[in-house]
Amino acid sequence: MAHSVSVNFKLDYDVKKSMEQACADMGLSMSAAFTIFAKKVGRERRIPFEVSAGTDRFYSESNIRYLEGIMQDIKNGKAHFEEHELIEVD
């Protein structure tokens, strides 16, 4: 059996509470969640999700241009809308 060690670090109170609730919803302790994270980082030698500096990609120049194009199509009557099966309509 592996030798266990304690690791201490600080988290913002709201971040901790949010993570505790999410872990509880998944049936995990925070310790188990951090262990899963640590094992994945150690195995894959990378952070297992995207980490980037800067603003949200939604506000990137390319996305803004894309959305402006869609708005122009709507204004010009060129946009085609249809109901999507995943959207519930009352």
N, CA, C and O atoms as CSV, one atom per row, in Angstrom:
chain,resi,resn,atom,element,x,y,z
A,1,MET,N,N,0.826,-1.176,0.000
A,1,MET,CA,C,0.000,0.000,0.000
A,1,MET,C,C,0.878,1.249,0.000
A,1,MET,O,O,1.893,1.295,0.694
A,2,ALA,N,N,0.496,2.246,-0.763
A,2,ALA,CA,C,1.270,3.476,-0.863
A,2,ALA,C,C,1.238,4.237,0.452
A,2,ALA,O,O,0.269,4.168,1.209
A,3,HIS,N,N,2.306,4.956,0.704
A,3,HIS,CA,C,2.412,5.781,1.897
A,3,HIS,C,C,1.656,7.089,1.656
A,3,HIS,O,O,1.940,7.789,0.683
A,4,SER,N,N,0.714,7.427,2.512
A,4,SER,CA,C,-0.086,8.648,2.362
A,4,SER,C,C,0.610,9.841,2.998
A,4,SER,O,O,1.280,9.716,4.023
A,5,VAL,N,N,0.439,10.990,2.377
A,5,VAL,CA,C,0.972,12.242,2.917
A,5,VAL,C,C,-0.157,13.268,2.930
A,5,VAL,O,O,-1.134,13.143,2.192
A,6,SER,N,N,-0.010,14.266,3.765
A,6,SER,CA,C,-0.980,15.357,3.804
A,6,SER,C,C,-0.470,16.509,2.957
A,6,SER,O,O,0.726,16.802,2.936
A,7,VAL,N,N,-1.389,17.154,2.264
A,7,VAL,CA,C,-1.065,18.331,1.461
A,7,VAL,C,C,-2.023,19.431,1.902
A,7,VAL,O,O,-3.236,19.228,1.940
A,8,ASN,N,N,-1.476,20.594,2.234
A,8,ASN,CA,C,-2.312,21.711,2.677
A,8,ASN,C,C,-2.174,22.877,1.707
A,8,ASN,O,O,-1.067,23.213,1.285
A,9,PHE,N,N,-3.291,23.486,1.360
A,9,PHE,CA,C,-3.275,24.701,0.551
A,9,PHE,C,C,-4.538,25.480,0.838
A,9,PHE,O,O,-5.482,24.952,1.424
A,10,LYS,N,N,-4.558,26.736,0.425
A,10,LYS,CA,C,-5.699,27.598,0.692
A,10,LYS,C,C,-6.581,27.719,-0.533
A,10,LYS,O,O,-6.101,27.753,-1.666
A,11,LEU,N,N,-7.890,27.784,-0.285
A,11,LEU,CA,C,-8.892,28.014,-1.320
A,11,LEU,C,C,-9.803,29.134,-0.856
A,11,LEU,O,O,-9.996,29.331,0.344
A,12,ASP,N,N,-10.355,29.859,-1.796
A,12,ASP,CA,C,-11.392,30.818,-1.485
A,12,ASP,C,C,-12.568,30.056,-0.882
A,12,ASP,O,O,-12.889,28.958,-1.335
A,13,TYR,N,N,-13.208,30.621,0.127
A,13,TYR,CA,C,-14.301,29.959,0.828
A,13,TYR,C,C,-15.400,29.500,-0.132
A,13,TYR,O,O,-15.856,28.359,-0.057
A,14,ASP,N,N,-15.825,30.394,-1.040
A,14,ASP,CA,C,-16.912,30.054,-1.969
A,14,ASP,C,C,-16.505,28.938,-2.929
A,14,ASP,O,O,-17.325,28.090,-3.281
A,15,VAL,N,N,-15.245,28.939,-3.350
A,15,VAL,CA,C,-14.749,27.880,-4.234
A,15,VAL,C,C,-14.796,26.545,-3.503
A,15,VAL,O,O,-15.222,25.536,-4.065
A,16,LYS,N,N,-14.361,26.545,-2.258
A,16,LYS,CA,C,-14.376,25.310,-1.456
A,16,LYS,C,C,-15.804,24.784,-1.287
A,16,LYS,O,O,-16.059,23.596,-1.484
A,17,LYS,N,N,-16.728,25.667,-0.923
A,17,LYS,CA,C,-18.108,25.243,-0.718
A,17,LYS,C,C,-18.716,24.699,-2.007
A,17,LYS,O,O,-19.418,23.688,-1.988
A,18,SER,N,N,-18.450,25.361,-3.110
A,18,SER,CA,C,-18.964,24.916,-4.402
A,18,SER,C,C,-18.399,23.543,-4.761
A,18,SER,O,O,-19.122,22.675,-5.249
A,19,MET,N,N,-17.101,23.353,-4.517
A,19,MET,CA,C,-16.482,22.069,-4.828
A,19,MET,C,C,-17.005,20.981,-3.900
A,19,MET,O,O,-17.254,19.860,-4.343
A,20,GLU,N,N,-17.175,21.294,-2.622
A,20,GLU,CA,C,-17.725,20.307,-1.694
A,20,GLU,C,C,-19.099,19.832,-2.155
A,20,GLU,O,O,-19.386,18.636,-2.112
A,21,GLN,N,N,-19.944,20.752,-2.594
A,21,GLN,CA,C,-21.279,20.386,-3.043
A,21,GLN,C,C,-21.214,19.531,-4.308
A,21,GLN,O,O,-21.913,18.524,-4.422
A,22,ALA,N,N,-20.369,19.940,-5.254
A,22,ALA,CA,C,-20.227,19.170,-6.498
A,22,ALA,C,C,-19.711,17.766,-6.194
A,22,ALA,O,O,-20.209,16.786,-6.749
A,23,CYS,N,N,-18.720,17.668,-5.320
A,23,CYS,CA,C,-18.178,16.352,-4.949
A,23,CYS,C,C,-19.247,15.501,-4.268
A,23,CYS,O,O,-19.382,14.313,-4.562
A,24,ALA,N,N,-19.996,16.106,-3.368
A,24,ALA,CA,C,-21.064,15.370,-2.677
A,24,ALA,C,C,-22.093,14.861,-3.685
A,24,ALA,O,O,-22.580,13.736,-3.572
A,25,ASP,N,N,-22.419,15.691,-4.664
A,25,ASP,CA,C,-23.379,15.284,-5.692
A,25,ASP,C,C,-22.877,14.086,-6.497
A,25,ASP,O,O,-23.670,13.292,-7.002
A,26,MET,N,N,-21.549,13.962,-6.612
A,26,MET,CA,C,-20.950,12.847,-7.349
A,26,MET,C,C,-20.582,11.678,-6.443
A,26,MET,O,O,-20.071,10.659,-6.910
A,27,GLY,N,N,-20.843,11.828,-5.145
A,27,GLY,CA,C,-20.517,10.769,-4.211
A,27,GLY,C,C,-19.034,10.684,-3.895
A,27,GLY,O,O,-18.527,9.618,-3.549
A,28,LEU,N,N,-18.340,11.811,-4.014
A,28,LEU,CA,C,-16.898,11.855,-3.757
A,28,LEU,C,C,-16.591,12.792,-2.603
A,28,LEU,O,O,-17.337,13.733,-2.332
A,29,SER,N,N,-15.491,12.522,-1.931
A,29,SER,CA,C,-14.955,13.501,-0.987
A,29,SER,C,C,-14.047,14.442,-1.769
A,29,SER,O,O,-13.630,14.133,-2.885
A,30,MET,N,N,-13.745,15.594,-1.171
A,30,MET,CA,C,-12.793,16.492,-1.842
A,30,MET,C,C,-11.428,15.821,-1.952
A,30,MET,O,O,-10.717,16.011,-2.939
A,31,SER,N,N,-11.066,15.041,-0.945
A,31,SER,CA,C,-9.790,14.332,-0.977
A,31,SER,C,C,-9.737,13.370,-2.165
A,31,SER,O,O,-8.725,13.288,-2.860
A,32,ALA,N,N,-10.831,12.645,-2.392
A,32,ALA,CA,C,-10.877,11.714,-3.524
A,32,ALA,C,C,-10.788,12.477,-4.844
A,32,ALA,O,O,-10.101,12.039,-5.767
A,33,ALA,N,N,-11.481,13.617,-4.940
A,33,ALA,CA,C,-11.452,14.406,-6.172
A,33,ALA,C,C,-10.042,14.919,-6.453
A,33,ALA,O,O,-9.575,14.860,-7.590
A,34,PHE,N,N,-9.359,15.424,-5.420
A,34,PHE,CA,C,-7.989,15.896,-5.613
A,34,PHE,C,C,-7.047,14.740,-5.946
A,34,PHE,O,O,-6.109,14.912,-6.724
A,35,THR,N,N,-7.285,13.577,-5.371
A,35,THR,CA,C,-6.462,12.408,-5.686
A,35,THR,C,C,-6.642,12.007,-7.143
A,35,THR,O,O,-5.665,11.688,-7.820
A,36,ILE,N,N,-7.884,12.019,-7.636
A,36,ILE,CA,C,-8.140,11.725,-9.051
A,36,ILE,C,C,-7.379,12.713,-9.931
A,36,ILE,O,O,-6.713,12.322,-10.890
A,37,PHE,N,N,-7.488,14.006,-9.589
A,37,PHE,CA,C,-6.781,15.050,-10.339
A,37,PHE,C,C,-5.274,14.793,-10.327
A,37,PHE,O,O,-4.633,14.820,-11.377
A,38,ALA,N,N,-4.703,14.542,-9.138
A,38,ALA,CA,C,-3.257,14.344,-9.012
A,38,ALA,C,C,-2.782,13.123,-9.800
A,38,ALA,O,O,-1.732,13.172,-10.441
A,39,LYS,N,N,-3.540,12.037,-9.756
A,39,LYS,CA,C,-3.156,10.836,-10.500
A,39,LYS,C,C,-3.180,11.089,-11.999
A,39,LYS,O,O,-2.294,10.633,-12.722
A,40,LYS,N,N,-4.184,11.811,-12.468
A,40,LYS,CA,C,-4.290,12.104,-13.901
A,40,LYS,C,C,-3.143,13.011,-14.351
A,40,LYS,O,O,-2.553,12.782,-15.407
A,41,VAL,N,N,-2.827,14.027,-13.566
A,41,VAL,CA,C,-1.692,14.903,-13.901
A,41,VAL,C,C,-0.401,14.095,-13.937
A,41,VAL,O,O,0.396,14.232,-14.866
A,42,GLY,N,N,-0.194,13.258,-12.933
A,42,GLY,CA,C,1.023,12.446,-12.885
A,42,GLY,C,C,1.129,11.470,-14.039
A,42,GLY,O,O,2.214,11.263,-14.583
A,43,ARG,N,N,0.012,10.869,-14.418
A,43,ARG,CA,C,-0.009,9.885,-15.501
A,43,ARG,C,C,0.155,10.532,-16.868
A,43,ARG,O,O,0.909,10.040,-17.708
A,44,GLU,N,N,-0.560,11.647,-17.094
A,44,GLU,CA,C,-0.567,12.278,-18.417
A,44,GLU,C,C,0.447,13.400,-18.573
A,44,GLU,O,O,0.700,13.863,-19.685
A,45,ARG,N,N,1.034,13.844,-17.445
A,45,ARG,CA,C,2.039,14.920,-17.453
A,45,ARG,C,C,1.469,16.201,-18.049
A,45,ARG,O,O,2.154,16.915,-18.782
A,46,ARG,N,N,0.204,16.487,-17.728
A,46,ARG,CA,C,-0.458,17.704,-18.196
A,46,ARG,C,C,-1.631,18.008,-17.275
A,46,ARG,O,O,-2.110,17.136,-16.549
A,47,ILE,N,N,-2.089,19.267,-17.315
A,47,ILE,CA,C,-3.314,19.621,-16.613
A,47,ILE,C,C,-4.457,19.035,-17.449
A,47,ILE,O,O,-4.496,19.269,-18.657
A,48,PRO,N,N,-5.383,18.286,-16.854
A,48,PRO,CA,C,-6.393,17.564,-17.639
A,48,PRO,C,C,-7.572,18.416,-18.131
A,48,PRO,O,O,-8.664,17.894,-18.356
A,49,PHE,N,N,-7.354,19.690,-18.291
A,49,PHE,CA,C,-8.340,20.589,-18.872
A,49,PHE,C,C,-7.597,21.808,-19.381
A,49,PHE,O,O,-6.445,22.043,-19.016
A,50,GLU,N,N,-8.262,22.582,-20.226
A,50,GLU,CA,C,-7.607,23.747,-20.820
A,50,GLU,C,C,-7.391,24.830,-19.775
A,50,GLU,O,O,-8.297,25.178,-19.019
A,51,VAL,N,N,-6.172,25.353,-19.749
A,51,VAL,CA,C,-5.821,26.489,-18.901
A,51,VAL,C,C,-5.246,27.546,-19.826
A,51,VAL,O,O,-4.293,27.288,-20.560
A,52,SER,N,N,-5.825,28.730,-19.789
A,52,SER,CA,C,-5.315,29.780,-20.672
A,52,SER,C,C,-5.404,31.127,-19.989
A,52,SER,O,O,-6.206,31.339,-19.080
A,53,ALA,N,N,-4.565,32.023,-20.448
A,53,ALA,CA,C,-4.603,33.399,-19.969
A,53,ALA,C,C,-5.453,34.198,-20.943
A,53,ALA,O,O,-5.550,33.853,-22.120
A,54,GLY,N,N,-6.055,35.240,-20.461
A,54,GLY,CA,C,-6.834,36.081,-21.359
A,54,GLY,C,C,-8.309,35.977,-21.064
A,54,GLY,O,O,-8.732,35.417,-20.053
A,55,THR,N,N,-9.061,36.524,-21.958
A,55,THR,CA,C,-10.500,36.597,-21.752
A,55,THR,C,C,-11.189,35.359,-22.289
A,55,THR,O,O,-10.586,34.528,-22.969
A,56,ASP,N,N,-12.431,35.261,-21.975
A,56,ASP,CA,C,-13.274,34.182,-22.451
A,56,ASP,C,C,-13.265,34.169,-23.979
A,56,ASP,O,O,-13.366,35.223,-24.607
A,57,ARG,N,N,-13.143,32.977,-24.585
A,57,ARG,CA,C,-13.109,32.874,-26.046
A,57,ARG,C,C,-14.388,33.374,-26.697
A,57,ARG,O,O,-14.388,33.710,-27.881
A,58,PHE,N,N,-15.481,33.428,-25.939
A,58,PHE,CA,C,-16.723,33.961,-26.496
A,58,PHE,C,C,-16.501,35.378,-27.002
A,58,PHE,O,O,-17.113,35.787,-27.988
A,59,TYR,N,N,-15.631,36.132,-26.334
A,59,TYR,CA,C,-15.379,37.523,-26.697
A,59,TYR,C,C,-14.163,37.691,-27.601
A,59,TYR,O,O,-13.682,38.812,-27.772
A,60,SER,N,N,-13.659,36.621,-28.176
A,60,SER,CA,C,-12.521,36.726,-29.084
A,60,SER,C,C,-12.928,37.482,-30.345
A,60,SER,O,O,-14.104,37.519,-30.704
A,61,GLU,N,N,-11.954,38.079,-31.006
A,61,GLU,CA,C,-12.238,38.845,-32.224
A,61,GLU,C,C,-12.922,37.989,-33.277
A,61,GLU,O,O,-13.867,38.442,-33.923
A,62,SER,N,N,-12.456,36.758,-33.458
A,62,SER,CA,C,-13.041,35.909,-34.489
A,62,SER,C,C,-14.495,35.571,-34.171
A,62,SER,O,O,-15.329,35.535,-35.075
A,63,ASN,N,N,-14.811,35.323,-32.895
A,63,ASN,CA,C,-16.188,35.012,-32.538
A,63,ASN,C,C,-17.079,36.248,-32.654
A,63,ASN,O,O,-18.228,36.140,-33.080
A,64,ILE,N,N,-16.573,37.401,-32.286
A,64,ILE,CA,C,-17.348,38.640,-32.423
A,64,ILE,C,C,-17.677,38.876,-33.895
A,64,ILE,O,O,-18.809,39.229,-34.225
A,65,ARG,N,N,-16.697,38.683,-34.784
A,65,ARG,CA,C,-16.949,38.838,-36.225
A,65,ARG,C,C,-18.010,37.837,-36.695
A,65,ARG,O,O,-18.897,38.195,-37.470
A,66,TYR,N,N,-17.925,36.603,-36.235
A,66,TYR,CA,C,-18.887,35.572,-36.596
A,66,TYR,C,C,-20.296,35.977,-36.145
A,66,TYR,O,O,-21.250,35.881,-36.917
A,67,LEU,N,N,-20.419,36.427,-34.896
A,67,LEU,CA,C,-21.724,36.832,-34.373
A,67,LEU,C,C,-22.262,38.060,-35.097
A,67,LEU,O,O,-23.464,38.162,-35.340
A,68,GLU,N,N,-21.384,38.986,-35.438
A,68,GLU,CA,C,-21.819,40.156,-36.198
A,68,GLU,C,C,-22.347,39.744,-37.569
A,68,GLU,O,O,-23.315,40.322,-38.062
A,69,GLY,N,N,-21.717,38.751,-38.182
A,69,GLY,CA,C,-22.193,38.235,-39.461
A,69,GLY,C,C,-23.577,37.623,-39.336
A,69,GLY,O,O,-24.429,37.826,-40.200
A,70,ILE,N,N,-23.800,36.885,-38.278
A,70,ILE,CA,C,-25.114,36.296,-38.038
A,70,ILE,C,C,-26.152,37.400,-37.845
A,70,ILE,O,O,-27.252,37.327,-38.392
A,71,MET,N,N,-25.798,38.416,-37.068
A,71,MET,CA,C,-26.731,39.529,-36.851
A,71,MET,C,C,-27.071,40.217,-38.174
A,71,MET,O,O,-28.217,40.603,-38.407
A,72,GLN,N,N,-26.076,40.365,-39.026
A,72,GLN,CA,C,-26.318,40.986,-40.333
A,72,GLN,C,C,-27.258,40.121,-41.174
A,72,GLN,O,O,-28.149,40.642,-41.845
A,73,ASP,N,N,-27.060,38.806,-41.140
A,73,ASP,CA,C,-27.955,37.897,-41.859
A,73,ASP,C,C,-29.385,38.001,-41.335
A,73,ASP,O,O,-30.339,37.965,-42.111
A,74,ILE,N,N,-29.531,38.129,-40.020
A,74,ILE,CA,C,-30.866,38.277,-39.437
A,74,ILE,C,C,-31.506,39.572,-39.929
A,74,ILE,O,O,-32.668,39.586,-40.335
A,75,LYS,N,N,-30.739,40.652,-39.889
A,75,LYS,CA,C,-31.263,41.952,-40.334
A,75,LYS,C,C,-31.653,41.921,-41.809
A,75,LYS,O,O,-32.626,42.561,-42.209
A,76,ASN,N,N,-30.903,41.184,-42.611
A,76,ASN,CA,C,-31.165,41.108,-44.052
A,76,ASN,C,C,-32.170,40.016,-44.417
A,76,ASN,O,O,-32.457,39.809,-45.596
A,77,GLY,N,N,-32.700,39.322,-43.424
A,77,GLY,CA,C,-33.682,38.279,-43.682
A,77,GLY,C,C,-33.082,37.010,-44.276
A,77,GLY,O,O,-33.807,36.198,-44.851
A,78,LYS,N,N,-31.775,36.828,-44.148
A,78,LYS,CA,C,-31.109,35.654,-44.719
A,78,LYS,C,C,-30.968,34.505,-43.726
A,78,LYS,O,O,-30.599,33.394,-44.106
A,79,ALA,N,N,-31.259,34.770,-42.472
A,79,ALA,CA,C,-31.095,33.729,-41.451
A,79,ALA,C,C,-32.283,32.772,-41.484
A,79,ALA,O,O,-33.424,33.192,-41.678
A,80,HIS,N,N,-32.004,31.487,-41.294
A,80,HIS,CA,C,-33.046,30.458,-41.270
A,80,HIS,C,C,-33.086,29.851,-39.871
A,80,HIS,O,O,-32.079,29.338,-39.382
A,81,PHE,N,N,-34.237,29.911,-39.238
A,81,PHE,CA,C,-34.380,29.381,-37.894
A,81,PHE,C,C,-35.322,28.188,-37.924
A,81,PHE,O,O,-36.305,28.171,-38.665
A,82,GLU,N,N,-35.004,27.186,-37.100
A,82,GLU,CA,C,-35.891,26.045,-36.956
A,82,GLU,C,C,-35.831,25.546,-35.532
A,82,GLU,O,O,-34.847,25.760,-34.825
A,83,GLU,N,N,-36.898,24.875,-35.115
A,83,GLU,CA,C,-36.972,24.339,-33.779
A,83,GLU,C,C,-36.007,23.181,-33.647
A,83,GLU,O,O,-35.876,22.370,-34.564
A,84,HIS,N,N,-35.336,23.100,-32.518
A,84,HIS,CA,C,-34.375,22.029,-32.255
A,84,HIS,C,C,-34.995,21.048,-31.271
A,84,HIS,O,O,-35.663,21.455,-30.320
A,85,GLU,N,N,-34.777,19.767,-31.494
A,85,GLU,CA,C,-35.403,18.737,-30.659
A,85,GLU,C,C,-34.967,18.784,-29.203
A,85,GLU,O,O,-35.682,18.270,-28.342
A,86,LEU,N,N,-33.805,19.390,-28.892
A,86,LEU,CA,C,-33.351,19.459,-27.512
A,86,LEU,C,C,-33.953,20.627,-26.742
A,86,LEU,O,O,-33.818,20.703,-25.521
A,87,ILE,N,N,-34.607,21.524,-27.442
A,87,ILE,CA,C,-35.209,22.680,-26.812
A,87,ILE,C,C,-36.677,22.374,-26.518
A,87,ILE,O,O,-37.451,22.040,-27.415
A,88,GLU,N,N,-37.039,22.496,-25.243
A,88,GLU,CA,C,-38.416,22.244,-24.862
A,88,GLU,C,C,-39.230,23.497,-25.104
A,88,GLU,O,O,-38.848,24.586,-24.676
A,89,VAL,N,N,-40.333,23.346,-25.778
A,89,VAL,CA,C,-41.228,24.461,-26.068
A,89,VAL,C,C,-42.517,24.229,-25.304
A,89,VAL,O,O,-43.143,23.179,-25.451
A,90,ASP,N,N,-42.923,25.197,-24.488
A,90,ASP,CA,C,-44.171,25.080,-23.720
A,90,ASP,C,C,-45.363,25.457,-24.560
A,90,ASP,O,O,-46.495,25.418,-24.079
